[in-house]
Amino acid sequence: MRLDDRRAIVTGGASGIGRATAIGLASLGADVVVTDIDEAGGASVAEQVGGSFAMLDVGDPMAWDRVVSTAGPFDIAFLNAGISTRQGLPPDDGIPIAGLGDEEYRRIMSINVDGVVYGTRAVIAGMIERGAGDIIATASVAGLVPVGMDPIYGLTKHAVVGFVRSVAASLEQPDTPDICISAICPGFTDTNIIGEGARERIGSLGLEIMPAEHIADVVARALDKRVQGAQWVVWPDVEPAAYEWNPAVTMPDPEG
């Protein structure tokens, strides 16, 4: 697959899955716009891939309008920016929701959910005008199974999966543009979301932390296969698969 003459935007592109995917898309010929709130890190990745950098707070709709009007339109949007509430660790005081602060809650909702909704809204207008496009959002296995140690993270990733499936349903109607939307649902991946304590805990459970490059390869596969509304589940030593929603499918347990 080649992506020559296609312009892509990657959110959260300064590190982790975003960085690996920006590099991967550029290697396939795409013109990549790297975005992040980390200006130095994002600009460094943009220079590495021969693309450009744009400062973007994904939870700010006006910032999206600015980026699309100055750096768009886009043929590909990888809506990847995301955070967790406690870097993958359960709280010390038992039930996670009991100690959840309002600011902490609003921040994760703004990035993980608003960022995908605002991003889709901002890029899809140009795709409709041109009659084609691809949108991929980073969800998680935590969007498909319960995650007791971080229920708000699980909430946001379930929201991303539900949003993607619902937008896909609207794009399957007759006489709609050739726009495909899907979600990537990785297991534990080497990103800033996972703190050192969580890494130790994951290792003690005998679980593997996947390299971000593995997820980037699945993003490329999703662009190639274009399965409308799919959840691309990525788990160590398991062939990545594009699931359509089926409650009978047994998903990997992220808590071991």
For each residue, the residues with C-beta under 8 A, 3 or more apart:
1: 28 220 223 224
2: 28 29
3: 6 8 25 28 29 30 76 223
4: 29 30
5: 29
6: 3 29 30 31 75 76
7: 30 31 32 33 72 73 74 75 76
8: 3 25 30 31 32 33 74 75 76 77 78
9: 32 33 35 67 71 72 74 76 77 78 123
10: 13 18 21 22 25 32 33 34 35 78 80
11: 18 35 36 56 58 78 79 80 81 115 119
12: 15 16 17 18 35 36 58 80 81 82 138
13: 10 18 19 21 22 32 34 35 36 42 45 46 80
14: 18 19 34 36 38 40 41 42 44 45
15: 12 18 19 36 38 41 191 192
16: 12 19 20 189 190 191 192 193 212
17: 12 20 21 80 138 184 186 189 191 212 215 216
18: 10 11 12 13 14 15 21 22 34 36 45 78 80 81
19: 13 14 15 16 22 23 41 45 212
20: 16 17 23 24 211 212 213 215 216
21: 10 13 17 18 24 25 78 80 212 215 216 219
22: 10 13 18 19 25 26 32 34 45 46 49 51
23: 19 20 26 27 45 48 49 216
24: 20 21 27 28 213 216 217 219 220
25: 3 8 10 21 22 28 30 32 49 76 78 219 220
26: 22 23 29 30 32 49 50 51
27: 23 24
28: 1 2 3 24 25 220
29: 2 3 4 5 6 26
30: 3 4 6 7 8 25 26 76
31: 6 7 8 51
32: 7 8 9 10 13 22 25 26 46 49 51 52
33: 7 8 9 10 46 51 52 53 54 67 71 74
34: 10 13 14 18 22 42 43 45 46 49 51 52 53 54
35: 9 10 11 12 13 42 53 54 55 56 58 67 81
36: 11 12 13 14 15 18 39 41 42 53 55 56 81
37: 55 56 57
38: 14 15 41 42
39: 36 42 43 53 55
40: 14 43 44
41: 14 15 19 36 38 44 45
42: 13 14 34 35 36 38 39 45 46 53 55
43: 34 39 40 46 47 53
44: 14 40 41 47 48
45: 13 14 18 19 22 23 34 41 42 48 49 53
46: 13 22 32 33 34 42 43 49 51 52 53
47: 43 44 50 53
48: 23 44 45
49: 22 23 25 26 32 34 45 46
50: 26 47
51: 22 26 31 32 33 34 46
52: 32 33 34 46 71
53: 33 34 35 36 39 42 43 45 46 47
54: 33 34 35 67 70 71
55: 35 36 37 39 42 63
56: 11 35 36 37 60 63 64 67
57: 37 60 63
58: 11 12 35 63 64 79 81 110 111 114 115 116 118 119
59: 110 111 114 115 118
60: 56 57 63 64 118
61: 64 65 114 118 121 122
62: 65 66
63: 55 56 57 58 60 66 67
64: 56 58 60 61 67 68 118 119 121 122
65: 61 62 68 69 122
66: 62 63 69 70
67: 9 33 35 54 56 63 64 70 71 72 122
68: 64 65 71 72 73 74 122 123 126
69: 65 66 72
70: 54 66 67
71: 9 33 52 54 67 68
72: 7 9 67 68 69 123 126
73: 7 68 123 126 127 129 130
74: 7 8 9 33 68 77 123 126 127 133
75: 6 7 8 127 130 132 133 134
76: 3 6 7 8 9 25 30 133 134 135 136 223
77: 8 9 74 119 120 123 133 134 135 136
78: 8 9 10 11 18 21 25 136 138 219
79: 11 58 115 116 119 120 135 136 137 138
80: 10 11 12 13 17 18 21 137 138
81: 11 12 18 35 36 58 111 112 115 138
82: 12 111 112 115 138 156 193
83: 107 108 111 112 193
84: 87 88 108 150 153 193 194
85: 96 100 104 108 150 152 153
86: 89 90 91 96 150 195
87: 84 193 194 195 197 198
88: 84 149 150 188 193 194 195 197 198 201 202
89: 86 149 195 197 198 201
90: 86 96 148 149 150
91: 86 94 95 96 98 99
92:
93: 98 99
94: 91 98
95: 91 98 99
96: 85 86 90 91 99 100 148 149 150 151 152
97: 100 151 152
98: 91 93 94 95
99: 91 93 95 96
100: 85 96 97 104 105 152
101: 104 105
102: 105 106
103: 106 107
104: 85 100 101 107 108 152
105: 100 101 102 108 109 152
106: 102 103 109 110
107: 83 103 104 110 111
108: 83 84 85 104 105 111 112 152 153 156
109: 105 106 112 113 114 152 156
110: 58 59 106 107 113 114 115
111: 58 59 81 82 83 107 108 114 115
112: 81 82 83 108 109 115 116 153 156 157 159 160
113: 109 110 116 117 156 159 160 163
114: 58 59 61 109 110 111 117 118
115: 11 58 59 79 81 82 110 111 112 118 119
116: 58 79 112 113 119 120 137 160 163
117: 113 114 120 121 163
118: 58 59 60 61 64 114 115 121 122
119: 11 58 64 77 79 115 116 122 123 135 137
120: 77 79 116 117 123 124 135 137 163 167 181
121: 61 64 117 118 124 125
122: 61 64 65 67 68 118 119 125
123: 9 68 72 73 74 77 119 120 126 127 133 135
124: 120 121 127 128 133 135 179
125: 121 122 128 129
126: 68 72 73 74 123 129 130 133
127: 73 74 75 123 124 130 131 132 133 135 177 179
128: 124 125 131 177 179
129: 73 125 126
130: 73 75 126 127 133 177
131: 127 128 177 178
132: 75 127 177 178 179
133: 74 75 76 77 123 124 126 127 130 177 178 179 180
134: 75 76 77 179 180 181 223 226
135: 76 77 79 119 120 123 124 127 167 179 180 181 182
136: 76 77 78 79 181 182 183 184 219 222 223
137: 79 80 116 119 120 160 163 164 181 182 183 184
138: 12 17 78 79 80 81 82 160 183 184 186 215
139: 142 143 144 157 160 161 164 183 184 185 231
140: 143 144 153 157 185 186 187 254
141: 144 145 185 186 187 233 235 251 252 254
142: 139 145 147 150 153 154 157 158 254
143: 139 140 154 157 158 159 160 161 183 185 231
144: 139 140 141 158 161 185 231 233 251
145: 141 142 251 252 253 254
146: 154
147: 142 150 151 153 154 254 255
148: 90 96 151 255
149: 88 89 90 96 255
150: 84 85 86 88 90 96 142 147 153 154
151: 96 97 147 148 154 155
152: 85 96 97 100 104 105 108 109 155 156
153: 84 85 108 112 140 142 147 150 156 157
154: 142 143 146 147 150 151 157 158
155: 151 152 158 159
156: 82 108 109 112 113 152 153 159 160
157: 112 139 140 142 143 153 154 160 161 185
158: 142 143 144 154 155 161 162
159: 112 113 143 155 156 162 163
160: 112 113 116 137 138 139 143 156 157 163 164 183
161: 139 143 144 157 158 164 165 183 185 231
162: 158 159 165 166
163: 113 116 117 120 137 159 160 166 167
164: 137 139 160 161 167 168 181 182 183 229 231
165: 161 162 168 169 229 231 245
166: 162 163 169 170
167: 120 135 163 164 170 171 181 229
168: 164 165 171 172 180 181 182 228 229
169: 165 166 172 173 229
170: 166 167 173 176
171: 167 168 176 177 179 180 181 228
172: 168 169 176 228 229
173: 169 170 176
174:
175:
176: 170 171 172 173 179
177: 127 128 130 131 132 133 171
178: 131 132 133
179: 124 127 128 132 133 134 135 171 176
180: 133 134 135 168 171 226 227 228
181: 120 134 135 136 137 164 167 168 171 228 229
182: 135 136 137 164 168 222 226 227 228 229 230 231 232 242
183: 136 137 138 139 143 160 161 164 230 231 232
184: 17 136 137 138 139 215 218 219 222 232 234
185: 139 140 141 143 144 157 161 231 232 233 234
186: 17 138 140 141 189 210 215 218 234 235
187: 140 141 207 210 234 235 236 252 254
188: 88 194 202 207 208 209 210 254
189: 16 17 186 193 194 209 210 211 212 214 215 234
190: 16 194 209 210 211 212
191: 15 16 17 194 212
192: 15 16
193: 16 82 83 84 87 88 189
194: 84 87 88 188 189 190 191 198 199 202 209
195: 86 87 88 89 198 199
196: 199 200
197: 87 88 89 200 201
198: 87 88 89 194 195 201 202
199: 194 195 196 202 203 209
200: 196 197 203 204
201: 88 89 197 198 204 205
202: 88 188 194 198 199 205 207 209
203: 199 200 206 207 209
204: 200 201
205: 201 202 255 256
206: 203 256
207: 187 188 202 203 236 256
208: 188 236 237
209: 188 189 190 194 199 202 203
210: 186 187 188 189 190 214 215 234 236
211: 20 189 190 214
212: 16 17 19 20 21 189 190 191 215 216
213: 20 24 216 217
214: 189 210 211 217 218 234
215: 17 20 21 138 184 186 189 210 212 218 219 234
216: 17 20 21 23 24 212 213 219 220
217: 24 213 214 220 221
218: 184 186 214 215 221 222 232 234 240
219: 21 24 25 78 136 184 215 216 222 223
220: 1 24 25 28 216 217 223 224
221: 217 218 224 225 232 240
222: 136 182 184 218 219 225 226 227 230 232 242
223: 1 3 76 134 136 219 220 226
224: 1 220 221
225: 221 222 242
226: 134 180 182 222 223
227: 180 182 222 230 232 242 244
228: 168 171 172 180 181 182
229: 164 165 167 168 169 172 181 182 244
230: 182 183 222 227 242 243 244
231: 139 143 144 161 164 165 182 183 185 242 243 244 245
232: 182 183 184 185 218 221 222 227 240 241 242 243
233: 141 144 185 238 240 241 243 251 252
234: 184 185 186 187 189 210 214 215 218 238 240
235: 141 186 187 238 252
236: 187 207 208 210
237: 208
238: 233 234 235 241 252
239:
240: 218 221 232 233 234
241: 232 233 238
242: 182 222 225 227 230 231 232
243: 230 231 232 233 246 249
244: 227 229 230 231
245: 165 231
246: 243 249
247:
248:
249: 243 246
250:
251: 141 144 145 233
252: 141 145 187 233 235 238
253: 145 256
254: 140 141 142 145 147 187 188
255: 147 148 149 205
256: 205 206 207 253
